[in-house]
Amino acid sequence: MDAYDRLPPDLRAWLAQAALPWSARSALRHWRKTLLSCGGDTAAAQTRLTQIEKRQMSRDIRRIWGDRHPSCGG
């Protein structure tokens, strides 16, 4: 829990609504990368993390349930 407590407040706020159970280490790694690519814009970085999360969920859904899962349009 200490690792989460040390995360930047904007990242912790994003993690509070995240759909996946991100580790503090993984979240911080992605946060730093996206924040850099977004020129320090925290809102844009949060949006990018949401896109990363959605992409991972899409992969997991297809891998676990296949293309017939409702979220795949099948």
PDB file of N, CA, C and O in Angstrom:
ATOM      1  N   MET A   1       0.814  -1.187   0.000  1.00  0.00           N
ATOM      2  CA  MET A   1       0.000   0.000   0.000  1.00  0.00           C
ATOM      3  C   MET A   1       0.864   1.260   0.000  1.00  0.00           C
ATOM      4  O   MET A   1       0.465   2.293  -0.537  1.00  0.00           O
ATOM      5  N   ASP A   2       2.027   1.172   0.593  1.00  0.00           N
ATOM      6  CA  ASP A   2       2.923   2.333   0.617  1.00  0.00           C
ATOM      7  C   ASP A   2       3.279   2.782  -0.790  1.00  0.00           C
ATOM      8  O   ASP A   2       3.407   3.978  -1.050  1.00  0.00           O
ATOM      9  N   ALA A   3       3.440   1.819  -1.703  1.00  0.00           N
ATOM     10  CA  ALA A   3       3.799   2.162  -3.080  1.00  0.00           C
ATOM     11  C   ALA A   3       2.688   3.002  -3.721  1.00  0.00           C
ATOM     12  O   ALA A   3       2.975   3.949  -4.454  1.00  0.00           O
ATOM     13  N   TYR A   4       1.450   2.667  -3.453  1.00  0.00           N
ATOM     14  CA  TYR A   4       0.329   3.448  -3.983  1.00  0.00           C
ATOM     15  C   TYR A   4       0.287   4.839  -3.343  1.00  0.00           C
ATOM     16  O   TYR A   4       0.008   5.833  -4.013  1.00  0.00           O
ATOM     17  N   ASP A   5       0.562   4.893  -2.067  1.00  0.00           N
ATOM     18  CA  ASP A   5       0.533   6.173  -1.362  1.00  0.00           C
ATOM     19  C   ASP A   5       1.576   7.149  -1.890  1.00  0.00           C
ATOM     20  O   ASP A   5       1.399   8.363  -1.793  1.00  0.00           O
ATOM     21  N   ARG A   6       2.644   6.632  -2.439  1.00  0.00           N
ATOM     22  CA  ARG A   6       3.715   7.487  -2.962  1.00  0.00           C
ATOM     23  C   ARG A   6       3.492   7.915  -4.413  1.00  0.00           C
ATOM     24  O   ARG A   6       4.264   8.714  -4.943  1.00  0.00           O
ATOM     25  N   LEU A   7       2.456   7.398  -5.055  1.00  0.00           N
ATOM     26  CA  LEU A   7       2.178   7.773  -6.443  1.00  0.00           C
ATOM     27  C   LEU A   7       1.725   9.229  -6.515  1.00  0.00           C
ATOM     28  O   LEU A   7       1.178   9.760  -5.548  1.00  0.00           O
ATOM     29  N   PRO A   8       1.950   9.874  -7.660  1.00  0.00           N
ATOM     30  CA  PRO A   8       1.466  11.248  -7.826  1.00  0.00           C
ATOM     31  C   PRO A   8      -0.057  11.311  -7.663  1.00  0.00           C
ATOM     32  O   PRO A   8      -0.762  10.390  -8.077  1.00  0.00           O
ATOM     33  N   PRO A   9      -0.564  12.391  -7.064  1.00  0.00           N
ATOM     34  CA  PRO A   9      -2.010  12.501  -6.814  1.00  0.00           C
ATOM     35  C   PRO A   9      -2.867  12.324  -8.073  1.00  0.00           C
ATOM     36  O   PRO A   9      -3.915  11.681  -8.010  1.00  0.00           O
ATOM     37  N   ASP A  10      -2.448  12.876  -9.203  1.00  0.00           N
ATOM     38  CA  ASP A  10      -3.247  12.736 -10.425  1.00  0.00           C
ATOM     39  C   ASP A  10      -3.298  11.289 -10.900  1.00  0.00           C
ATOM     40  O   ASP A  10      -4.310  10.858 -11.453  1.00  0.00           O
ATOM     41  N   LEU A  11      -2.243  10.546 -10.696  1.00  0.00           N
ATOM     42  CA  LEU A  11      -2.238   9.126 -11.055  1.00  0.00           C
ATOM     43  C   LEU A  11      -3.118   8.345 -10.092  1.00  0.00           C
ATOM     44  O   LEU A  11      -3.879   7.474 -10.515  1.00  0.00           O
ATOM     45  N   ARG A  12      -3.020   8.647  -8.801  1.00  0.00           N
ATOM     46  CA  ARG A  12      -3.878   7.963  -7.829  1.00  0.00           C
ATOM     47  C   ARG A  12      -5.354   8.222  -8.129  1.00  0.00           C
ATOM     48  O   ARG A  12      -6.184   7.322  -7.996  1.00  0.00           O
ATOM     49  N   ALA A  13      -5.676   9.431  -8.528  1.00  0.00           N
ATOM     50  CA  ALA A  13      -7.068   9.759  -8.875  1.00  0.00           C
ATOM     51  C   ALA A  13      -7.520   8.924 -10.059  1.00  0.00           C
ATOM     52  O   ALA A  13      -8.648   8.430 -10.075  1.00  0.00           O
ATOM     53  N   TRP A  14      -6.655   8.761 -11.047  1.00  0.00           N
ATOM     54  CA  TRP A  14      -7.013   7.949 -12.207  1.00  0.00           C
ATOM     55  C   TRP A  14      -7.180   6.491 -11.796  1.00  0.00           C
ATOM     56  O   TRP A  14      -8.129   5.830 -12.219  1.00  0.00           O
ATOM     57  N   LEU A  15      -6.262   5.989 -10.976  1.00  0.00           N
ATOM     58  CA  LEU A  15      -6.333   4.590 -10.544  1.00  0.00           C
ATOM     59  C   LEU A  15      -7.610   4.295  -9.760  1.00  0.00           C
ATOM     60  O   LEU A  15      -8.105   3.168  -9.789  1.00  0.00           O
ATOM     61  N   ALA A  16      -8.141   5.281  -9.069  1.00  0.00           N
ATOM     62  CA  ALA A  16      -9.362   5.088  -8.282  1.00  0.00           C
ATOM     63  C   ALA A  16     -10.553   4.714  -9.158  1.00  0.00           C
ATOM     64  O   ALA A  16     -11.500   4.088  -8.682  1.00  0.00           O
ATOM     65  N   GLN A  17     -10.511   5.092 -10.431  1.00  0.00           N
ATOM     66  CA  GLN A  17     -11.623   4.756 -11.331  1.00  0.00           C
ATOM     67  C   GLN A  17     -11.227   3.730 -12.390  1.00  0.00           C
ATOM     68  O   GLN A  17     -12.036   3.384 -13.251  1.00  0.00           O
ATOM     69  N   ALA A  18      -9.996   3.246 -12.332  1.00  0.00           N
ATOM     70  CA  ALA A  18      -9.517   2.288 -13.337  1.00  0.00           C
ATOM     71  C   ALA A  18     -10.310   0.984 -13.263  1.00  0.00           C
ATOM     72  O   ALA A  18     -10.750   0.568 -12.191  1.00  0.00           O
ATOM     73  N   ALA A  19     -10.481   0.356 -14.411  1.00  0.00           N
ATOM     74  CA  ALA A  19     -11.216  -0.908 -14.478  1.00  0.00           C
ATOM     75  C   ALA A  19     -10.327  -2.104 -14.140  1.00  0.00           C
ATOM     76  O   ALA A  19     -10.811  -3.116 -13.633  1.00  0.00           O
ATOM     77  N   LEU A  20      -9.042  -1.991 -14.418  1.00  0.00           N
ATOM     78  CA  LEU A  20      -8.112  -3.083 -14.168  1.00  0.00           C
ATOM     79  C   LEU A  20      -7.330  -2.841 -12.876  1.00  0.00           C
ATOM     80  O   LEU A  20      -7.166  -1.696 -12.453  1.00  0.00           O
ATOM     81  N   PRO A  21      -6.855  -3.900 -12.258  1.00  0.00           N
ATOM     82  CA  PRO A  21      -6.081  -3.759 -11.021  1.00  0.00           C
ATOM     83  C   PRO A  21      -4.593  -3.496 -11.315  1.00  0.00           C
ATOM     84  O   PRO A  21      -3.770  -4.408 -11.237  1.00  0.00           O
ATOM     85  N   TRP A  22      -4.268  -2.277 -11.644  1.00  0.00           N
ATOM     86  CA  TRP A  22      -2.888  -1.912 -11.979  1.00  0.00           C
ATOM     87  C   TRP A  22      -1.999  -2.036 -10.747  1.00  0.00           C
ATOM     88  O   TRP A  22      -2.409  -1.693  -9.638  1.00  0.00           O
ATOM     89  N   SER A  23      -0.782  -2.528 -10.948  1.00  0.00           N
ATOM     90  CA  SER A  23       0.197  -2.472  -9.871  1.00  0.00           C
ATOM     91  C   SER A  23       0.740  -1.052  -9.817  1.00  0.00           C
ATOM     92  O   SER A  23       0.722  -0.336 -10.819  1.00  0.00           O
ATOM     93  N   ALA A  24       1.218  -0.650  -8.658  1.00  0.00           N
ATOM     94  CA  ALA A  24       1.784   0.699  -8.519  1.00  0.00           C
ATOM     95  C   ALA A  24       2.968   0.871  -9.467  1.00  0.00           C
ATOM     96  O   ALA A  24       3.133   1.926 -10.079  1.00  0.00           O
ATOM     97  N   ARG A  25       3.769  -0.142  -9.582  1.00  0.00           N
ATOM     98  CA  ARG A  25       4.961  -0.080 -10.444  1.00  0.00           C
ATOM     99  C   ARG A  25       4.580   0.105 -11.915  1.00  0.00           C
ATOM    100  O   ARG A  25       5.134   0.965 -12.600  1.00  0.00           O
ATOM    101  N   SER A  26       3.643  -0.694 -12.391  1.00  0.00           N
ATOM    102  CA  SER A  26       3.210  -0.613 -13.777  1.00  0.00           C
ATOM    103  C   SER A  26       2.529   0.721 -14.054  1.00  0.00           C
ATOM    104  O   SER A  26       2.788   1.359 -15.074  1.00  0.00           O
ATOM    105  N   ALA A  27       1.665   1.132 -13.149  1.00  0.00           N
ATOM    106  CA  ALA A  27       0.959   2.401 -13.330  1.00  0.00           C
ATOM    107  C   ALA A  27       1.943   3.565 -13.401  1.00  0.00           C
ATOM    108  O   ALA A  27       1.804   4.445 -14.251  1.00  0.00           O
ATOM    109  N   LEU A  28       2.929   3.573 -12.519  1.00  0.00           N
ATOM    110  CA  LEU A  28       3.896   4.660 -12.509  1.00  0.00           C
ATOM    111  C   LEU A  28       4.746   4.658 -13.774  1.00  0.00           C
ATOM    112  O   LEU A  28       5.061   5.716 -14.318  1.00  0.00           O
ATOM    113  N   ARG A  29       5.115   3.474 -14.239  1.00  0.00           N
ATOM    114  CA  ARG A  29       5.901   3.377 -15.476  1.00  0.00           C
ATOM    115  C   ARG A  29       5.115   3.962 -16.658  1.00  0.00           C
ATOM    116  O   ARG A  29       5.649   4.769 -17.419  1.00  0.00           O
ATOM    117  N   HIS A  30       3.867   3.562 -16.808  1.00  0.00           N
ATOM    118  CA  HIS A  30       3.031   4.081 -17.895  1.00  0.00           C
ATOM    119  C   HIS A  30       2.754   5.571 -17.705  1.00  0.00           C
ATOM    120  O   HIS A  30       2.739   6.326 -18.677  1.00  0.00           O
ATOM    121  N   TRP A  31       2.538   5.992 -16.478  1.00  0.00           N
ATOM    122  CA  TRP A  31       2.260   7.395 -16.186  1.00  0.00           C
ATOM    123  C   TRP A  31       3.430   8.280 -16.631  1.00  0.00           C
ATOM    124  O   TRP A  31       3.238   9.283 -17.318  1.00  0.00           O
ATOM    125  N   ARG A  32       4.614   7.901 -16.238  1.00  0.00           N
ATOM    126  CA  ARG A  32       5.789   8.698 -16.607  1.00  0.00           C
ATOM    127  C   ARG A  32       5.947   8.788 -18.117  1.00  0.00           C
ATOM    128  O   ARG A  32       6.240   9.854 -18.659  1.00  0.00           O
ATOM    129  N   LYS A  33       5.751   7.669 -18.785  1.00  0.00           N
ATOM    130  CA  LYS A  33       5.887   7.643 -20.244  1.00  0.00           C
ATOM    131  C   LYS A  33       4.813   8.508 -20.914  1.00  0.00           C
ATOM    132  O   LYS A  33       5.115   9.294 -21.811  1.00  0.00           O
ATOM    133  N   THR A  34       3.571   8.360 -20.478  1.00  0.00           N
ATOM    134  CA  THR A  34       2.497   9.122 -21.109  1.00  0.00           C
ATOM    135  C   THR A  34       2.572  10.599 -20.750  1.00  0.00           C
ATOM    136  O   THR A  34       2.286  11.457 -21.586  1.00  0.00           O
ATOM    137  N   LEU A  35       2.952  10.898 -19.526  1.00  0.00           N
ATOM    138  CA  LEU A  35       3.075  12.297 -19.127  1.00  0.00           C
ATOM    139  C   LEU A  35       4.148  12.997 -19.959  1.00  0.00           C
ATOM    140  O   LEU A  35       3.976  14.148 -20.360  1.00  0.00           O
ATOM    141  N   LEU A  36       5.238  12.311 -20.211  1.00  0.00           N
ATOM    142  CA  LEU A  36       6.299  12.857 -21.053  1.00  0.00           C
ATOM    143  C   LEU A  36       5.802  13.078 -22.477  1.00  0.00           C
ATOM    144  O   LEU A  36       6.053  14.126 -23.072  1.00  0.00           O
ATOM    145  N   SER A  37       5.096  12.088 -23.023  1.00  0.00           N
ATOM    146  CA  SER A  37       4.610  12.209 -24.397  1.00  0.00           C
ATOM    147  C   SER A  37       3.488  13.244 -24.532  1.00  0.00           C
ATOM    148  O   SER A  37       3.225  13.740 -25.628  1.00  0.00           O
ATOM    149  N   CYS A  38       2.826  13.567 -23.413  1.00  0.00           N
ATOM    150  CA  CYS A  38       1.747  14.552 -23.425  1.00  0.00           C
ATOM    151  C   CYS A  38       2.238  15.934 -22.989  1.00  0.00           C
ATOM    152  O   CYS A  38       1.436  16.830 -22.728  1.00  0.00           O
ATOM    153  N   GLY A  39       3.522  16.096 -22.915  1.00  0.00           N
ATOM    154  CA  GLY A  39       4.075  17.402 -22.552  1.00  0.00           C
ATOM    155  C   GLY A  39       3.729  17.863 -21.147  1.00  0.00           C
ATOM    156  O   GLY A  39       3.651  19.063 -20.887  1.00  0.00           O
ATOM    157  N   GLY A  40       3.521  16.914 -20.239  1.00  0.00           N
ATOM    158  CA  GLY A  40       3.209  17.261 -18.856  1.00  0.00           C
ATOM    159  C   GLY A  40       1.736  17.516 -18.583  1.00  0.00           C
ATOM    160  O   GLY A  40       1.371  17.862 -17.459  1.00  0.00           O
ATOM    161  N   ASP A  41       0.890  17.355 -19.578  1.00  0.00           N
ATOM    162  CA  ASP A  41      -0.555  17.564 -19.430  1.00  0.00           C
ATOM    163  C   ASP A  41      -1.154  16.347 -18.723  1.00  0.00           C
ATOM    164  O   ASP A  41      -1.303  15.284 -19.325  1.00  0.00           O
ATOM    165  N   THR A  42      -1.494  16.510 -17.448  1.00  0.00           N
ATOM    166  CA  THR A  42      -1.972  15.367 -16.669  1.00  0.00           C
ATOM    167  C   THR A  42      -3.316  14.837 -17.164  1.00  0.00           C
ATOM    168  O   THR A  42      -3.550  13.629 -17.138  1.00  0.00           O
ATOM    169  N   ALA A  43      -4.196  15.726 -17.612  1.00  0.00           N
ATOM    170  CA  ALA A  43      -5.492  15.264 -18.128  1.00  0.00           C
ATOM    171  C   ALA A  43      -5.298  14.422 -19.382  1.00  0.00           C
ATOM    172  O   ALA A  43      -5.960  13.398 -19.555  1.00  0.00           O
ATOM    173  N   ALA A  44      -4.399  14.848 -20.250  1.00  0.00           N
ATOM    174  CA  ALA A  44      -4.111  14.081 -21.466  1.00  0.00           C
ATOM    175  C   ALA A  44      -3.459  12.745 -21.109  1.00  0.00           C
ATOM    176  O   ALA A  44      -3.733  11.730 -21.750  1.00  0.00           O
ATOM    177  N   ALA A  45      -2.608  12.742 -20.104  1.00  0.00           N
ATOM    178  CA  ALA A  45      -1.964  11.501 -19.675  1.00  0.00           C
ATOM    179  C   ALA A  45      -3.004  10.533 -19.110  1.00  0.00           C
ATOM    180  O   ALA A  45      -2.938   9.331 -19.367  1.00  0.00           O
ATOM    181  N   GLN A  46      -3.961  11.052 -18.344  1.00  0.00           N
ATOM    182  CA  GLN A  46      -5.020  10.197 -17.816  1.00  0.00           C
ATOM    183  C   GLN A  46      -5.865   9.607 -18.945  1.00  0.00           C
ATOM    184  O   GLN A  46      -6.244   8.437 -18.897  1.00  0.00           O
ATOM    185  N   THR A  47      -6.156  10.415 -19.950  1.00  0.00           N
ATOM    186  CA  THR A  47      -6.908   9.933 -21.111  1.00  0.00           C
ATOM    187  C   THR A  47      -6.134   8.833 -21.812  1.00  0.00           C
ATOM    188  O   THR A  47      -6.714   7.824 -22.215  1.00  0.00           O
ATOM    189  N   ARG A  48      -4.837   9.017 -21.960  1.00  0.00           N
ATOM    190  CA  ARG A  48      -3.992   8.012 -22.622  1.00  0.00           C
ATOM    191  C   ARG A  48      -3.963   6.719 -21.816  1.00  0.00           C
ATOM    192  O   ARG A  48      -3.999   5.634 -22.397  1.00  0.00           O
ATOM    193  N   LEU A  49      -3.898   6.811 -20.497  1.00  0.00           N
ATOM    194  CA  LEU A  49      -3.931   5.603 -19.671  1.00  0.00           C
ATOM    195  C   LEU A  49      -5.254   4.854 -19.848  1.00  0.00           C
ATOM    196  O   LEU A  49      -5.280   3.623 -19.862  1.00  0.00           O
ATOM    197  N   THR A  50      -6.329   5.590 -19.981  1.00  0.00           N
ATOM    198  CA  THR A  50      -7.628   4.965 -20.229  1.00  0.00           C
ATOM    199  C   THR A  50      -7.623   4.223 -21.558  1.00  0.00           C
ATOM    200  O   THR A  50      -8.174   3.126 -21.657  1.00  0.00           O
ATOM    201  N   GLN A  51      -7.011   4.806 -22.572  1.00  0.00           N
ATOM    202  CA  GLN A  51      -6.901   4.150 -23.878  1.00  0.00           C
ATOM    203  C   GLN A  51      -6.058   2.877 -23.764  1.00  0.00           C
ATOM    204  O   GLN A  51      -6.409   1.846 -24.339  1.00  0.00           O
ATOM    205  N   ILE A  52      -4.961   2.945 -23.032  1.00  0.00           N
ATOM    206  CA  ILE A  52      -4.108   1.765 -22.826  1.00  0.00           C
ATOM    207  C   ILE A  52      -4.911   0.670 -22.131  1.00  0.00           C
ATOM    208  O   ILE A  52      -4.855  -0.497 -22.517  1.00  0.00           O
ATOM    209  N   GLU A  53      -5.649   1.059 -21.113  1.00  0.00           N
ATOM    210  CA  GLU A  53      -6.444   0.096 -20.359  1.00  0.00           C
ATOM    211  C   GLU A  53      -7.518  -0.550 -21.239  1.00  0.00           C
ATOM    212  O   GLU A  53      -7.711  -1.765 -21.190  1.00  0.00           O
ATOM    213  N   LYS A  54      -8.207   0.245 -22.031  1.00  0.00           N
ATOM    214  CA  LYS A  54      -9.238  -0.293 -22.920  1.00  0.00           C
ATOM    215  C   LYS A  54      -8.650  -1.258 -23.937  1.00  0.00           C
ATOM    216  O   LYS A  54      -9.252  -2.290 -24.235  1.00  0.00           O
ATOM    217  N   ARG A  55      -7.487  -0.932 -24.468  1.00  0.00           N
ATOM    218  CA  ARG A  55      -6.829  -1.816 -25.426  1.00  0.00           C
ATOM    219  C   ARG A  55      -6.478  -3.157 -24.769  1.00  0.00           C
ATOM    220  O   ARG A  55      -6.665  -4.215 -25.368  1.00  0.00           O
ATOM    221  N   GLN A  56      -5.971  -3.101 -23.540  1.00  0.00           N
ATOM    222  CA  GLN A  56      -5.639  -4.344 -22.831  1.00  0.00           C
ATOM    223  C   GLN A  56      -6.890  -5.153 -22.534  1.00  0.00           C
ATOM    224  O   GLN A  56      -6.879  -6.377 -22.670  1.00  0.00           O
ATOM    225  N   MET A  57      -7.952  -4.501 -22.135  1.00  0.00           N
ATOM    226  CA  MET A  57      -9.196  -5.220 -21.854  1.00  0.00           C
ATOM    227  C   MET A  57      -9.738  -5.877 -23.115  1.00  0.00           C
ATOM    228  O   MET A  57     -10.251  -6.995 -23.062  1.00  0.00           O
ATOM    229  N   SER A  58      -9.629  -5.197 -24.241  1.00  0.00           N
ATOM    230  CA  SER A  58     -10.085  -5.754 -25.509  1.00  0.00           C
ATOM    231  C   SER A  58      -9.302  -7.026 -25.848  1.00  0.00           C
ATOM    232  O   SER A  58      -9.878  -8.031 -26.266  1.00  0.00           O
ATOM    233  N   ARG A  59      -8.003  -6.965 -25.663  1.00  0.00           N
ATOM    234  CA  ARG A  59      -7.176  -8.160 -25.912  1.00  0.00           C
ATOM    235  C   ARG A  59      -7.575  -9.301 -24.994  1.00  0.00           C
ATOM    236  O   ARG A  59      -7.722 -10.443 -25.429  1.00  0.00           O
ATOM    237  N   ASP A  60      -7.751  -8.978 -23.708  1.00  0.00           N
ATOM    238  CA  ASP A  60      -8.105 -10.011 -22.733  1.00  0.00           C
ATOM    239  C   ASP A  60      -9.461 -10.623 -23.054  1.00  0.00           C
ATOM    240  O   ASP A  60      -9.625 -11.840 -22.966  1.00  0.00           O
ATOM    241  N   ILE A  61     -10.433  -9.796 -23.424  1.00  0.00           N
ATOM    242  CA  ILE A  61     -11.767 -10.299 -23.750  1.00  0.00           C
ATOM    243  C   ILE A  61     -11.696 -11.263 -24.923  1.00  0.00           C
ATOM    244  O   ILE A  61     -12.274 -12.349 -24.874  1.00  0.00           O
ATOM    245  N   ARG A  62     -10.994 -10.873 -25.972  1.00  0.00           N
ATOM    246  CA  ARG A  62     -10.878 -11.750 -27.147  1.00  0.00           C
ATOM    247  C   ARG A  62     -10.133 -13.042 -26.810  1.00  0.00           C
ATOM    248  O   ARG A  62     -10.497 -14.118 -27.285  1.00  0.00           O
ATOM    249  N   ARG A  63      -9.099 -12.929 -25.995  1.00  0.00           N
ATOM    250  CA  ARG A  63      -8.307 -14.111 -25.649  1.00  0.00           C
ATOM    251  C   ARG A  63      -9.109 -15.067 -24.770  1.00  0.00           C
ATOM    252  O   ARG A  63      -9.031 -16.283 -24.942  1.00  0.00           O
ATOM    253  N   ILE A  64      -9.868 -14.528 -23.842  1.00  0.00           N
ATOM    254  CA  ILE A  64     -10.594 -15.362 -22.880  1.00  0.00           C
ATOM    255  C   ILE A  64     -11.928 -15.854 -23.436  1.00  0.00           C
ATOM    256  O   ILE A  64     -12.238 -17.041 -23.344  1.00  0.00           O
ATOM    257  N   TRP A  65     -12.717 -14.947 -24.013  1.00  0.00           N
ATOM    258  CA  TRP A  65     -14.072 -15.300 -24.452  1.00  0.00           C
ATOM    259  C   TRP A  65     -14.222 -15.410 -25.962  1.00  0.00           C
ATOM    260  O   TRP A  65     -15.227 -15.935 -26.440  1.00  0.00           O
ATOM    261  N   GLY A  66     -13.257 -14.933 -26.713  1.00  0.00           N
ATOM    262  CA  GLY A  66     -13.343 -15.017 -28.163  1.00  0.00           C
ATOM    263  C   GLY A  66     -14.154 -13.885 -28.762  1.00  0.00           C
ATOM    264  O   GLY A  66     -14.635 -12.997 -28.058  1.00  0.00           O
ATOM    265  N   ASP A  67     -14.293 -13.934 -30.075  1.00  0.00           N
ATOM    266  CA  ASP A  67     -14.971 -12.868 -30.817  1.00  0.00           C
ATOM    267  C   ASP A  67     -16.478 -12.833 -30.597  1.00  0.00           C
ATOM    268  O   ASP A  67     -17.141 -11.890 -31.028  1.00  0.00           O
ATOM    269  N   ARG A  68     -17.027 -13.843 -29.933  1.00  0.00           N
ATOM    270  CA  ARG A  68     -18.469 -13.890 -29.727  1.00  0.00           C
ATOM    271  C   ARG A  68     -18.909 -13.113 -28.497  1.00  0.00           C
ATOM    272  O   ARG A  68     -20.106 -13.007 -28.229  1.00  0.00           O
ATOM    273  N   HIS A  69     -17.957 -12.568 -27.744  1.00  0.00           N
ATOM    274  CA  HIS A  69     -18.296 -11.755 -26.568  1.00  0.00           C
ATOM    275  C   HIS A  69     -19.047 -10.501 -27.026  1.00  0.00           C
ATOM    276  O   HIS A  69     -18.687  -9.923 -28.051  1.00  0.00           O
ATOM    277  N   PRO A  70     -20.065 -10.070 -26.306  1.00  0.00           N
ATOM    278  CA  PRO A  70     -20.871  -8.915 -26.734  1.00  0.00           C
ATOM    279  C   PRO A  70     -20.054  -7.646 -27.017  1.00  0.00           C
ATOM    280  O   PRO A  70     -20.422  -6.864 -27.893  1.00  0.00           O
ATOM    281  N   SER A  71     -18.967  -7.436 -26.298  1.00  0.00           N
ATOM    282  CA  SER A  71     -18.195  -6.221 -26.518  1.00  0.00           C
ATOM    283  C   SER A  71     -17.401  -6.274 -27.824  1.00  0.00           C
ATOM    284  O   SER A  71     -16.859  -5.261 -28.266  1.00  0.00           O
ATOM    285  N   CYS A  72     -17.335  -7.443 -28.434  1.00  0.00           N
ATOM    286  CA  CYS A  72     -16.626  -7.592 -29.710  1.00  0.00           C
ATOM    287  C   CYS A  72     -17.557  -7.409 -30.894  1.00  0.00           C
ATOM    288  O   CYS A  72     -17.126  -7.493 -32.044  1.00  0.00           O
ATOM    289  N   GLY A  73     -18.831  -7.158 -30.621  1.00  0.00           N
ATOM    290  CA  GLY A  73     -19.787  -6.956 -31.701  1.00  0.00           C
ATOM    291  C   GLY A  73     -20.333  -8.249 -32.274  1.00  0.00           C
ATOM    292  O   GLY A  73     -21.013  -8.237 -33.300  1.00  0.00           O
ATOM    293  N   GLY A  74     -20.038  -9.371 -31.616  1.00  0.00           N
ATOM    294  CA  GLY A  74     -20.487 -10.661 -32.147  1.00  0.00           C
ATOM    295  C   GLY A  74     -21.579 -11.307 -31.382  1.00  0.00           C
ATOM    296  O   GLY A  74     -22.028 -12.394 -31.746  1.00  0.00           O
TER     297      GLY A  74
END
